[in-house]
Amino acid sequence: MSLSVVIITKNEAQNIGPCIESVAFADEVIVLDGKSEDQTATIARGLGARVIEVDEFKGFGAQKNWALGFATSHWVLSLDADERVPKDLGQEIQQVMALQDTATGGLGHQGPMVFDIPRLTQFCGQWIHHCGWQPDRVIRLFKRGDAVFSDDMVHEKLIPAVGGDWSQAGVGHLKCHLEHYSYRTPDDYWRKLEHYSRAWAEERHAKGIKVSMVRALVSSAFAFFRSYVFRLGFLDGSMGLAVCMMQAQATFAKYFTLYCLHQNQD
């Protein structure tokens, strides 16, 4: 039983330390760093991580596959720098790996071994339990060779290495939560909004996909009502309202960016 933790980074000095410290039980930590301009690489090395510095950013999916290629352990846990593995989740991960390796006798296994983890996200100091942010189960723990990342520029996901989907292969479910400190301040939100909107729009622009301004407006309004009303965002109080309004703005931003890319081309 051995575990590699893989993380991709770019200017994550405020996050990378606590992230690595939360997986002290891992056999190795791989950090693929996109030439950070802060102390990300130095902090990661100081905590014993293997840091690979690269100049090129190929998109989140391709970047994570790149990092995955450096893992050497039997099991892999994929993390983002702004995520933390609490003690109870760390214990559950170790128990699951031990049980699976014991069941297969260390001689291989039938079918993929992958597990999803429930993720709890914090927004400006408050844990959000609605707004479409819960339940949020993310596939992150898997036997090396059983899964790879999709090639999406943003919103990448783990997919079976041999093709197909997880409904055919089967996924195990962990119980303890992964903590996600994605938006500590409004500045974090605006920074990520610009980055993700641009990457999302450029990917679709390259495929020749076009949208209208009406589509941008309607999609934005629907995103708000879906998260605030249908997904009970109002139960999270004022922060729930802020999350839903920002999600609506994020939806408008990505469609509007795509609209402008085609307008400029025309």
PyRosetta script that sets phi, psi and omega in degrees:
from pyrosetta import init, pose_from_sequence

init()
pose = pose_from_sequence("MSLSVVIITKNEAQNIGPCIESVAFADEVIVLDGKSEDQTATIARGLGARVIEVDEFKGFGAQKNWALGFATSHWVLSLDADERVPKDLGQEIQQVMALQDTATGGLGHQGPMVFDIPRLTQFCGQWIHHCGWQPDRVIRLFKRGDAVFSDDMVHEKLIPAVGGDWSQAGVGHLKCHLEHYSYRTPDDYWRKLEHYSRAWAEERHAKGIKVSMVRALVSSAFAFFRSYVFRLGFLDGSMGLAVCMMQAQATFAKYFTLYCLHQNQD")
pose.set_psi(1, 119.3)
pose.set_omega(1, 176.0)
pose.set_phi(2, -146.1)
pose.set_psi(2, 152.7)
pose.set_omega(2, -173.8)
pose.set_phi(3, -133.4)
pose.set_psi(3, 130.0)
pose.set_omega(3, 170.4)
pose.set_phi(4, -106.2)
pose.set_psi(4, 133.4)
pose.set_omega(4, 172.6)
pose.set_phi(5, -104.5)
pose.set_psi(5, 126.9)
pose.set_omega(5, -179.7)
pose.set_phi(6, -115.5)
pose.set_psi(6, 133.8)
pose.set_omega(6, -176.3)
pose.set_phi(7, -139.2)
pose.set_psi(7, 136.2)
pose.set_omega(7, 170.5)
pose.set_phi(8, -106.8)
pose.set_psi(8, 144.0)
pose.set_omega(8, -174.5)
pose.set_phi(9, -139.1)
pose.set_psi(9, 159.2)
pose.set_omega(9, 170.6)
pose.set_phi(10, -161.0)
pose.set_psi(10, 106.1)
pose.set_omega(10, -179.2)
pose.set_phi(11, 55.4)
pose.set_psi(11, 57.8)
pose.set_omega(11, -178.5)
pose.set_phi(12, -116.8)
pose.set_psi(12, 35.9)
pose.set_omega(12, -176.4)
pose.set_phi(13, -58.7)
pose.set_psi(13, -34.4)
pose.set_omega(13, -178.1)
pose.set_phi(14, -77.2)
pose.set_psi(14, -14.8)
pose.set_omega(14, -176.0)
pose.set_phi(15, -110.4)
pose.set_psi(15, -33.4)
pose.set_omega(15, -167.0)
pose.set_phi(16, -63.7)
pose.set_psi(16, -35.4)
pose.set_omega(16, -179.8)
pose.set_phi(17, -60.1)
pose.set_psi(17, -59.2)
pose.set_omega(17, 178.6)
pose.set_phi(18, -59.8)
pose.set_psi(18, -32.7)
pose.set_omega(18, 179.0)
pose.set_phi(19, -63.0)
pose.set_psi(19, -50.9)
pose.set_omega(19, -179.3)
pose.set_phi(20, -65.9)
pose.set_psi(20, -40.5)
pose.set_omega(20, 179.9)
pose.set_phi(21, -61.7)
pose.set_psi(21, -29.1)
pose.set_omega(21, -178.4)
pose.set_phi(22, -74.4)
pose.set_psi(22, -12.2)
pose.set_omega(22, 179.1)
pose.set_phi(23, -119.9)
pose.set_psi(23, 40.6)
pose.set_omega(23, 179.5)
pose.set_phi(24, -61.1)
pose.set_psi(24, -19.5)
pose.set_omega(24, -179.4)
pose.set_phi(25, -78.1)
pose.set_psi(25, -10.7)
pose.set_omega(25, -177.5)
pose.set_phi(26, -73.3)
pose.set_psi(26, 154.7)
pose.set_omega(26, 178.3)
pose.set_phi(27, -78.2)
pose.set_psi(27, -31.1)
pose.set_omega(27, 176.3)
pose.set_phi(28, -153.8)
pose.set_psi(28, 150.8)
pose.set_omega(28, 175.0)
pose.set_phi(29, -122.5)
pose.set_psi(29, 123.0)
pose.set_omega(29, 178.9)
pose.set_phi(30, -105.1)
pose.set_psi(30, 122.9)
pose.set_omega(30, 177.3)
pose.set_phi(31, -117.7)
pose.set_psi(31, 114.9)
pose.set_omega(31, 174.5)
pose.set_phi(32, -96.7)
pose.set_psi(32, 108.9)
pose.set_omega(32, -172.2)
pose.set_phi(33, -107.4)
pose.set_psi(33, 129.0)
pose.set_omega(33, -178.7)
pose.set_phi(34, -85.6)
pose.set_psi(34, 56.6)
pose.set_omega(34, 177.6)
pose.set_phi(35, 54.0)
pose.set_psi(35, 57.7)
pose.set_omega(35, 178.7)
pose.set_phi(36, -59.4)
pose.set_psi(36, 145.8)
pose.set_omega(36, 178.9)
pose.set_phi(37, -93.7)
pose.set_psi(37, -2.6)
pose.set_omega(37, 177.5)
pose.set_phi(38, -108.6)
pose.set_psi(38, -155.3)
pose.set_omega(38, -174.8)
pose.set_phi(39, -95.0)
pose.set_psi(39, 20.6)
pose.set_omega(39, -177.3)
pose.set_phi(40, -54.1)
pose.set_psi(40, -53.3)
pose.set_omega(40, -176.4)
pose.set_phi(41, -64.1)
pose.set_psi(41, -40.4)
pose.set_omega(41, -179.5)
pose.set_phi(42, -64.0)
pose.set_psi(42, -43.7)
pose.set_omega(42, 179.5)
pose.set_phi(43, -64.1)
pose.set_psi(43, -44.0)
pose.set_omega(43, -178.7)
pose.set_phi(44, -62.8)
pose.set_psi(44, -44.8)
pose.set_omega(44, 178.4)
pose.set_phi(45, -63.3)
pose.set_psi(45, -39.1)
pose.set_omega(45, 179.9)
pose.set_phi(46, -62.8)
pose.set_psi(46, -23.0)
pose.set_omega(46, 179.0)
pose.set_phi(47, -97.6)
pose.set_psi(47, 10.5)
pose.set_omega(47, 173.9)
pose.set_phi(48, 91.0)
pose.set_psi(48, 7.1)
pose.set_omega(48, -179.4)
pose.set_phi(49, -78.1)
pose.set_psi(49, 151.9)
pose.set_omega(49, 170.8)
pose.set_phi(50, -87.8)
pose.set_psi(50, 117.2)
pose.set_omega(50, -174.9)
pose.set_phi(51, -107.1)
pose.set_psi(51, 125.9)
pose.set_omega(51, 174.8)
pose.set_phi(52, -114.0)
pose.set_psi(52, 116.4)
pose.set_omega(52, -179.0)
pose.set_phi(53, -95.9)
pose.set_psi(53, 129.5)
pose.set_omega(53, -177.4)
pose.set_phi(54, -129.7)
pose.set_psi(54, 152.9)
pose.set_omega(54, -179.4)
pose.set_phi(55, -91.0)
pose.set_psi(55, -28.7)
pose.set_omega(55, -170.2)
pose.set_phi(56, -95.3)
pose.set_psi(56, 140.4)
pose.set_omega(56, 171.4)
pose.set_phi(57, -114.0)
pose.set_psi(57, 114.0)
pose.set_omega(57, -174.7)
pose.set_phi(58, -97.3)
pose.set_psi(58, 2.9)
pose.set_omega(58, -172.0)
pose.set_phi(59, 111.0)
pose.set_psi(59, 155.0)
pose.set_omega(59, -173.8)
pose.set_phi(60, -61.8)
pose.set_psi(60, -42.2)
pose.set_omega(60, -179.6)
pose.set_phi(61, -64.1)
pose.set_psi(61, -50.3)
pose.set_omega(61, -179.5)
pose.set_phi(62, -64.3)
pose.set_psi(62, -36.8)
pose.set_omega(62, -179.5)
pose.set_phi(63, -65.2)
pose.set_psi(63, -40.3)
pose.set_omega(63, -179.9)
pose.set_phi(64, -70.4)
pose.set_psi(64, -35.1)
pose.set_omega(64, 174.9)
pose.set_phi(65, -65.0)
pose.set_psi(65, -36.8)
pose.set_omega(65, 177.3)
pose.set_phi(66, -60.1)
pose.set_psi(66, -47.5)
pose.set_omega(66, 179.0)
pose.set_phi(67, -64.2)
pose.set_psi(67, -39.8)
pose.set_omega(67, -179.2)
pose.set_phi(68, -59.6)
pose.set_psi(68, -32.2)
pose.set_omega(68, -179.4)
pose.set_phi(69, -63.9)
pose.set_psi(69, -17.0)
pose.set_omega(69, 179.7)
pose.set_phi(70, -92.9)
pose.set_psi(70, -8.5)
pose.set_omega(70, -179.1)
pose.set_phi(71, -70.8)
pose.set_psi(71, 142.5)
pose.set_omega(71, -178.4)
pose.set_phi(72, -122.7)
pose.set_psi(72, -7.3)
pose.set_omega(72, -176.5)
pose.set_phi(73, -83.4)
pose.set_psi(73, 169.4)
pose.set_omega(73, 179.0)
pose.set_phi(74, -68.7)
pose.set_psi(74, -38.1)
pose.set_omega(74, -178.2)
pose.set_phi(75, -112.2)
pose.set_psi(75, 152.9)
pose.set_omega(75, 178.4)
pose.set_phi(76, -130.1)
pose.set_psi(76, 135.6)
pose.set_omega(76, 171.4)
pose.set_phi(77, -118.7)
pose.set_psi(77, 119.0)
pose.set_omega(77, 179.1)
pose.set_phi(78, -93.7)
pose.set_psi(78, 128.1)
pose.set_omega(78, 178.8)
pose.set_phi(79, -130.4)
pose.set_psi(79, 153.6)
pose.set_omega(79, 166.4)
pose.set_phi(80, -94.7)
pose.set_psi(80, 155.4)
pose.set_omega(80, -175.4)
pose.set_phi(81, -61.8)
pose.set_psi(81, -26.4)
pose.set_omega(81, -178.5)
pose.set_phi(82, -92.8)
pose.set_psi(82, 18.6)
pose.set_omega(82, 177.3)
pose.set_phi(83, -110.3)
pose.set_psi(83, 154.1)
pose.set_omega(83, 179.5)
pose.set_phi(84, -133.6)
pose.set_psi(84, 144.1)
pose.set_omega(84, 176.1)
pose.set_phi(85, -103.1)
pose.set_psi(85, 103.7)
pose.set_omega(85, 177.8)
pose.set_phi(86, -63.1)
pose.set_psi(86, 164.2)
pose.set_omega(86, -175.4)
pose.set_phi(87, -57.4)
pose.set_psi(87, -43.3)
pose.set_omega(87, -177.5)
pose.set_phi(88, -66.4)
pose.set_psi(88, -35.9)
pose.set_omega(88, 177.0)
pose.set_phi(89, -69.2)
pose.set_psi(89, -40.9)
pose.set_omega(89, 177.6)
pose.set_phi(90, -58.4)
pose.set_psi(90, -41.8)
pose.set_omega(90, 178.1)
pose.set_phi(91, -66.2)
pose.set_psi(91, -40.0)
pose.set_omega(91, 179.5)
pose.set_phi(92, -65.4)
pose.set_psi(92, -40.7)
pose.set_omega(92, 178.5)
pose.set_phi(93, -60.1)
pose.set_psi(93, -46.0)
pose.set_omega(93, -179.4)
pose.set_phi(94, -64.5)
pose.set_psi(94, -38.2)
pose.set_omega(94, 178.6)
pose.set_phi(95, -65.6)
pose.set_psi(95, -42.6)
pose.set_omega(95, -179.8)
pose.set_phi(96, -63.9)
pose.set_psi(96, -44.6)
pose.set_omega(96, 179.1)
pose.set_phi(97, -61.5)
pose.set_psi(97, -43.9)
pose.set_omega(97, -179.4)
pose.set_phi(98, -63.3)
pose.set_psi(98, -43.7)
pose.set_omega(98, -179.8)
pose.set_phi(99, -63.6)
pose.set_psi(99, -43.8)
pose.set_omega(99, -178.6)
pose.set_phi(100, -67.5)
pose.set_psi(100, -41.3)
pose.set_omega(100, 179.9)
pose.set_phi(101, -68.4)
pose.set_psi(101, -34.5)
pose.set_omega(101, 177.2)
pose.set_phi(102, -67.8)
pose.set_psi(102, -41.2)
pose.set_omega(102, -178.0)
pose.set_phi(103, -64.9)
pose.set_psi(103, -33.5)
pose.set_omega(103, -179.0)
pose.set_phi(104, -94.4)
pose.set_psi(104, -4.1)
pose.set_omega(104, 178.5)
pose.set_phi(105, 66.4)
pose.set_psi(105, 17.1)
pose.set_omega(105, -179.4)
pose.set_phi(106, 69.1)
pose.set_psi(106, 13.6)
pose.set_omega(106, -175.1)
pose.set_phi(107, -109.5)
pose.set_psi(107, 18.1)
pose.set_omega(107, -177.0)
pose.set_phi(108, 107.1)
pose.set_psi(108, -179.0)
pose.set_omega(108, -175.6)
pose.set_phi(109, -154.5)
pose.set_psi(109, 162.5)
pose.set_omega(109, 177.8)
pose.set_phi(110, -95.4)
pose.set_psi(110, 116.1)
pose.set_omega(110, 178.1)
pose.set_phi(111, 81.8)
pose.set_psi(111, 165.3)
pose.set_omega(111, -178.7)
pose.set_phi(112, -65.4)
pose.set_psi(112, 150.5)
pose.set_omega(112, 172.9)
pose.set_phi(113, -117.1)
pose.set_psi(113, 100.7)
pose.set_omega(113, 179.4)
pose.set_phi(114, -136.5)
pose.set_psi(114, 150.0)
pose.set_omega(114, -178.0)
pose.set_phi(115, -137.8)
pose.set_psi(115, 138.1)
pose.set_omega(115, 173.4)
pose.set_phi(116, -97.8)
pose.set_psi(116, 161.1)
pose.set_omega(116, -175.3)
pose.set_phi(117, -131.6)
pose.set_psi(117, 132.8)
pose.set_omega(117, 175.3)
pose.set_phi(118, -70.9)
pose.set_psi(118, 131.7)
pose.set_omega(118, -176.4)
pose.set_phi(119, -113.6)
pose.set_psi(119, 134.0)
pose.set_omega(119, 178.7)
pose.set_phi(120, -112.7)
pose.set_psi(120, 124.3)
pose.set_omega(120, -174.0)
pose.set_phi(121, -107.1)
pose.set_psi(121, 138.4)
pose.set_omega(121, 178.1)
pose.set_phi(122, -103.8)
pose.set_psi(122, 136.7)
pose.set_omega(122, 178.3)
pose.set_phi(123, -124.3)
pose.set_psi(123, 112.3)
pose.set_omega(123, 178.5)
pose.set_phi(124, 50.4)
pose.set_psi(124, 44.3)
pose.set_omega(124, 175.1)
pose.set_phi(125, 90.9)
pose.set_psi(125, -3.1)
pose.set_omega(125, -178.8)
pose.set_phi(126, -120.6)
pose.set_psi(126, 133.0)
pose.set_omega(126, 174.4)
pose.set_phi(127, -73.3)
pose.set_psi(127, 131.5)
pose.set_omega(127, -177.4)
pose.set_phi(128, -101.4)
pose.set_psi(128, 123.5)
pose.set_omega(128, -174.9)
pose.set_phi(129, -108.2)
pose.set_psi(129, -2.6)
pose.set_omega(129, -179.1)
pose.set_phi(130, -134.7)
pose.set_psi(130, -142.7)
pose.set_omega(130, 176.0)
pose.set_phi(131, 63.5)
pose.set_psi(131, 13.0)
pose.set_omega(131, -175.0)
pose.set_phi(132, 85.5)
pose.set_psi(132, 1.2)
pose.set_omega(132, 178.3)
pose.set_phi(133, -88.5)
pose.set_psi(133, -11.2)
pose.set_omega(133, 175.9)
pose.set_phi(134, -138.9)
pose.set_psi(134, 136.4)
pose.set_omega(134, -3.6)
pose.set_phi(135, -75.2)
pose.set_psi(135, 145.3)
pose.set_omega(135, -179.0)
pose.set_phi(136, -132.0)
pose.set_psi(136, 90.1)
pose.set_omega(136, -178.8)
pose.set_phi(137, -98.8)
pose.set_psi(137, 125.1)
pose.set_omega(137, -176.7)
pose.set_phi(138, -120.6)
pose.set_psi(138, 132.9)
pose.set_omega(138, 177.9)
pose.set_phi(139, -78.3)
pose.set_psi(139, 117.0)
pose.set_omega(139, -174.8)
pose.set_phi(140, -135.3)
pose.set_psi(140, -22.9)
pose.set_omega(140, -176.2)
pose.set_phi(141, -109.6)
pose.set_psi(141, 127.3)
pose.set_omega(141, -176.6)
pose.set_phi(142, -158.6)
pose.set_psi(142, 157.4)
pose.set_omega(142, 173.1)
pose.set_phi(143, -72.5)
pose.set_psi(143, 133.1)
pose.set_omega(143, -179.7)
pose.set_phi(144, -58.0)
pose.set_psi(144, 129.0)
pose.set_omega(144, -177.6)
pose.set_phi(145, 100.7)
pose.set_psi(145, -13.9)
pose.set_omega(145, -179.3)
pose.set_phi(146, -89.1)
pose.set_psi(146, -19.2)
pose.set_omega(146, -175.2)
pose.set_phi(147, -145.5)
pose.set_psi(147, 153.2)
pose.set_omega(147, 173.1)
pose.set_phi(148, -138.7)
pose.set_psi(148, 169.6)
pose.set_omega(148, 178.3)
pose.set_phi(149, -91.6)
pose.set_psi(149, 146.6)
pose.set_omega(149, 173.6)
pose.set_phi(150, -66.0)
pose.set_psi(150, 162.6)
pose.set_omega(150, -176.0)
pose.set_phi(151, -87.6)
pose.set_psi(151, 14.7)
pose.set_omega(151, -177.6)
pose.set_phi(152, -63.3)
pose.set_psi(152, 141.6)
pose.set_omega(152, 177.0)
pose.set_phi(153, -63.9)
pose.set_psi(153, -40.3)
pose.set_omega(153, 176.3)
pose.set_phi(154, -135.6)
pose.set_psi(154, 164.5)
pose.set_omega(154, 179.9)
pose.set_phi(155, 54.8)
pose.set_psi(155, 41.7)
pose.set_omega(155, 177.3)
pose.set_phi(156, -66.5)
pose.set_psi(156, 159.1)
pose.set_omega(156, 179.3)
pose.set_phi(157, -146.1)
pose.set_psi(157, 158.2)
pose.set_omega(157, 176.8)
pose.set_phi(158, -79.4)
pose.set_psi(158, 135.0)
pose.set_omega(158, 179.1)
pose.set_phi(159, -130.1)
pose.set_psi(159, 157.4)
pose.set_omega(159, 178.9)
pose.set_phi(160, -58.6)
pose.set_psi(160, 137.7)
pose.set_omega(160, -178.1)
pose.set_phi(161, -66.2)
pose.set_psi(161, -24.4)
pose.set_omega(161, -177.0)
pose.set_phi(162, -100.5)
pose.set_psi(162, 11.5)
pose.set_omega(162, 180.0)
pose.set_phi(163, 93.7)
pose.set_psi(163, 177.6)
pose.set_omega(163, -177.8)
pose.set_phi(164, 82.6)
pose.set_psi(164, -159.4)
pose.set_omega(164, 177.8)
pose.set_phi(165, -139.3)
pose.set_psi(165, 174.7)
pose.set_omega(165, -174.4)
pose.set_phi(166, -73.1)
pose.set_psi(166, -19.5)
pose.set_omega(166, 176.5)
pose.set_phi(167, -65.0)
pose.set_psi(167, -27.3)
pose.set_omega(167, 178.0)
pose.set_phi(168, -86.8)
pose.set_psi(168, -34.4)
pose.set_omega(168, -174.3)
pose.set_phi(169, -88.6)
pose.set_psi(169, -32.9)
pose.set_omega(169, -177.9)
pose.set_phi(170, 93.8)
pose.set_psi(170, 140.0)
pose.set_omega(170, -178.3)
pose.set_phi(171, -133.0)
pose.set_psi(171, 134.6)
pose.set_omega(171, 173.6)
pose.set_phi(172, -84.0)
pose.set_psi(172, 161.0)
pose.set_omega(172, -174.6)
pose.set_phi(173, -126.2)
pose.set_psi(173, 121.8)
pose.set_omega(173, 172.6)
pose.set_phi(174, -85.8)
pose.set_psi(174, 160.3)
pose.set_omega(174, -174.2)
pose.set_phi(175, -103.6)
pose.set_psi(175, -35.8)
pose.set_omega(175, -175.1)
pose.set_phi(176, -79.3)
pose.set_psi(176, 149.6)
pose.set_omega(176, -173.1)
pose.set_phi(177, -83.9)
pose.set_psi(177, 142.9)
pose.set_omega(177, 166.3)
pose.set_phi(178, -89.5)
pose.set_psi(178, 132.9)
pose.set_omega(178, -178.5)
pose.set_phi(179, -94.2)
pose.set_psi(179, 134.2)
pose.set_omega(179, -175.0)
pose.set_phi(180, -123.9)
pose.set_psi(180, 111.4)
pose.set_omega(180, -179.9)
pose.set_phi(181, -101.9)
pose.set_psi(181, 61.7)
pose.set_omega(181, -170.6)
pose.set_phi(182, -73.6)
pose.set_psi(182, -38.5)
pose.set_omega(182, -173.9)
pose.set_phi(183, -127.9)
pose.set_psi(183, 85.1)
pose.set_omega(183, 179.8)
pose.set_phi(184, -73.2)
pose.set_psi(184, -33.8)
pose.set_omega(184, -178.4)
pose.set_phi(185, -138.8)
pose.set_psi(185, 163.0)
pose.set_omega(185, 174.7)
pose.set_phi(186, -56.8)
pose.set_psi(186, -31.8)
pose.set_omega(186, 178.6)
pose.set_phi(187, -60.5)
pose.set_psi(187, -38.2)
pose.set_omega(187, 177.5)
pose.set_phi(188, -60.0)
pose.set_psi(188, -40.9)
pose.set_omega(188, -178.8)
pose.set_phi(189, -64.9)
pose.set_psi(189, -50.3)
pose.set_omega(189, -176.4)
pose.set_phi(190, -63.2)
pose.set_psi(190, -37.3)
pose.set_omega(190, 179.5)
pose.set_phi(191, -63.9)
pose.set_psi(191, -46.0)
pose.set_omega(191, -179.3)
pose.set_phi(192, -70.7)
pose.set_psi(192, -33.9)
pose.set_omega(192, 178.1)
pose.set_phi(193, -58.7)
pose.set_psi(193, -47.3)
pose.set_omega(193, -178.7)
pose.set_phi(194, -64.3)
pose.set_psi(194, -44.2)
pose.set_omega(194, -176.5)
pose.set_phi(195, -65.3)
pose.set_psi(195, -50.2)
pose.set_omega(195, -177.2)
pose.set_phi(196, -68.4)
pose.set_psi(196, -37.9)
pose.set_omega(196, 179.3)
pose.set_phi(197, -62.4)
pose.set_psi(197, -44.2)
pose.set_omega(197, -179.9)
pose.set_phi(198, -64.7)
pose.set_psi(198, -46.1)
pose.set_omega(198, -179.1)
pose.set_phi(199, -64.4)
pose.set_psi(199, -42.6)
pose.set_omega(199, 179.6)
pose.set_phi(200, -61.3)
pose.set_psi(200, -46.1)
pose.set_omega(200, -176.8)
pose.set_phi(201, -69.4)
pose.set_psi(201, -41.3)
pose.set_omega(201, -179.2)
pose.set_phi(202, -65.0)
pose.set_psi(202, -36.6)
pose.set_omega(202, 178.8)
pose.set_phi(203, -63.9)
pose.set_psi(203, -43.1)
pose.set_omega(203, -179.4)
pose.set_phi(204, -76.1)
pose.set_psi(204, -32.3)
pose.set_omega(204, 175.8)
pose.set_phi(205, -62.3)
pose.set_psi(205, -40.5)
pose.set_omega(205, 179.3)
pose.set_phi(206, -63.7)
pose.set_psi(206, -25.9)
pose.set_omega(206, 179.2)
pose.set_phi(207, -89.1)
pose.set_psi(207, -0.5)
pose.set_omega(207, 178.8)
pose.set_phi(208, 82.7)
pose.set_psi(208, 14.9)
pose.set_omega(208, -179.4)
pose.set_phi(209, -79.7)
pose.set_psi(209, 133.2)
pose.set_omega(209, 179.9)
pose.set_phi(210, -120.3)
pose.set_psi(210, 152.7)
pose.set_omega(210, 175.9)
pose.set_phi(211, -137.3)
pose.set_psi(211, 160.6)
pose.set_omega(211, 177.0)
pose.set_phi(212, -103.3)
pose.set_psi(212, 166.1)
pose.set_omega(212, 176.3)
pose.set_phi(213, -65.6)
pose.set_psi(213, -33.7)
pose.set_omega(213, 176.9)
pose.set_phi(214, -61.6)
pose.set_psi(214, -41.2)
pose.set_omega(214, 178.2)
pose.set_phi(215, -61.2)
pose.set_psi(215, -40.3)
pose.set_omega(215, 179.6)
pose.set_phi(216, -63.0)
pose.set_psi(216, -44.3)
pose.set_omega(216, -178.7)
pose.set_phi(217, -68.2)
pose.set_psi(217, -46.7)
pose.set_omega(217, -178.8)
pose.set_phi(218, -64.3)
pose.set_psi(218, -42.8)
pose.set_omega(218, -179.6)
pose.set_phi(219, -64.0)
pose.set_psi(219, -37.9)
pose.set_omega(219, 178.7)
pose.set_phi(220, -64.7)
pose.set_psi(220, -46.9)
pose.set_omega(220, 179.4)
pose.set_phi(221, -63.1)
pose.set_psi(221, -41.7)
pose.set_omega(221, 180.0)
pose.set_phi(222, -65.2)
pose.set_psi(222, -38.5)
pose.set_omega(222, 179.7)
pose.set_phi(223, -60.6)
pose.set_psi(223, -39.3)
pose.set_omega(223, 179.1)
pose.set_phi(224, -66.6)
pose.set_psi(224, -51.5)
pose.set_omega(224, -177.2)
pose.set_phi(225, -64.8)
pose.set_psi(225, -35.0)
pose.set_omega(225, 178.8)
pose.set_phi(226, -64.5)
pose.set_psi(226, -45.2)
pose.set_omega(226, -176.8)
pose.set_phi(227, -79.3)
pose.set_psi(227, -35.4)
pose.set_omega(227, -175.6)
pose.set_phi(228, -84.8)
pose.set_psi(228, -36.4)
pose.set_omega(228, -176.9)
pose.set_phi(229, -100.7)
pose.set_psi(229, -59.9)
pose.set_omega(229, -174.3)
pose.set_phi(230, -68.6)
pose.set_psi(230, -33.3)
pose.set_omega(230, -179.5)
pose.set_phi(231, -104.1)
pose.set_psi(231, 17.5)
pose.set_omega(231, 168.2)
pose.set_phi(232, 61.2)
pose.set_psi(232, 34.4)
pose.set_omega(232, 179.0)
pose.set_phi(233, -60.9)
pose.set_psi(233, -26.1)
pose.set_omega(233, -179.4)
pose.set_phi(234, -63.3)
pose.set_psi(234, -20.8)
pose.set_omega(234, 179.2)
pose.set_phi(235, -73.1)
pose.set_psi(235, -14.1)
pose.set_omega(235, 177.0)
pose.set_phi(236, -92.4)
pose.set_psi(236, 12.7)
pose.set_omega(236, 174.0)
pose.set_phi(237, 68.5)
pose.set_psi(237, -147.5)
pose.set_omega(237, -175.5)
pose.set_phi(238, -64.7)
pose.set_psi(238, -36.1)
pose.set_omega(238, 178.0)
pose.set_phi(239, -69.5)
pose.set_psi(239, -31.8)
pose.set_omega(239, 174.9)
pose.set_phi(240, -63.3)
pose.set_psi(240, -42.3)
pose.set_omega(240, 177.3)
pose.set_phi(241, -62.5)
pose.set_psi(241, -43.5)
pose.set_omega(241, 179.8)
pose.set_phi(242, -62.1)
pose.set_psi(242, -42.6)
pose.set_omega(242, 179.3)
pose.set_phi(243, -60.9)
pose.set_psi(243, -46.1)
pose.set_omega(243, -177.0)
pose.set_phi(244, -66.8)
pose.set_psi(244, -39.3)
pose.set_omega(244, 177.7)
pose.set_phi(245, -66.4)
pose.set_psi(245, -39.7)
pose.set_omega(245, 179.7)
pose.set_phi(246, -70.8)
pose.set_psi(246, -33.5)
pose.set_omega(246, 175.6)
pose.set_phi(247, -64.8)
pose.set_psi(247, -38.8)
pose.set_omega(247, 176.5)
pose.set_phi(248, -63.4)
pose.set_psi(248, -42.2)
pose.set_omega(248, 179.8)
pose.set_phi(249, -66.7)
pose.set_psi(249, -37.1)
pose.set_omega(249, 178.0)
pose.set_phi(250, -63.6)
pose.set_psi(250, -40.1)
pose.set_omega(250, 178.3)
pose.set_phi(251, -63.5)
pose.set_psi(251, -46.1)
pose.set_omega(251, 178.4)
pose.set_phi(252, -61.7)
pose.set_psi(252, -41.9)
pose.set_omega(252, -175.6)
pose.set_phi(253, -61.5)
pose.set_psi(253, -42.4)
pose.set_omega(253, -176.8)
pose.set_phi(254, -72.2)
pose.set_psi(254, -38.9)
pose.set_omega(254, 177.3)
pose.set_phi(255, -70.1)
pose.set_psi(255, -38.7)
pose.set_omega(255, 179.5)
pose.set_phi(256, -65.9)
pose.set_psi(256, -39.6)
pose.set_omega(256, 177.3)
pose.set_phi(257, -62.2)
pose.set_psi(257, -43.1)
pose.set_omega(257, 177.7)
pose.set_phi(258, -64.2)
pose.set_psi(258, -41.2)
pose.set_omega(258, 178.0)
pose.set_phi(259, -59.5)
pose.set_psi(259, -44.5)
pose.set_omega(259, -178.2)
pose.set_phi(260, -68.4)
pose.set_psi(260, -35.1)
pose.set_omega(260, 178.5)
pose.set_phi(261, -60.3)
pose.set_psi(261, -42.3)
pose.set_omega(261, -180.0)
pose.set_phi(262, -74.7)
pose.set_psi(262, -34.6)
pose.set_omega(262, 176.8)
pose.set_phi(263, -62.9)
pose.set_psi(263, -43.2)
pose.set_omega(263, 179.1)
pose.set_phi(264, -65.4)
pose.set_psi(264, -37.3)
pose.set_omega(264, 178.4)
pose.set_phi(265, -66.2)
pose.set_psi(265, -44.8)
pose.set_omega(265, -179.7)
pose.set_phi(266, -64.4)
pose.dump_pdb("model.pdb")
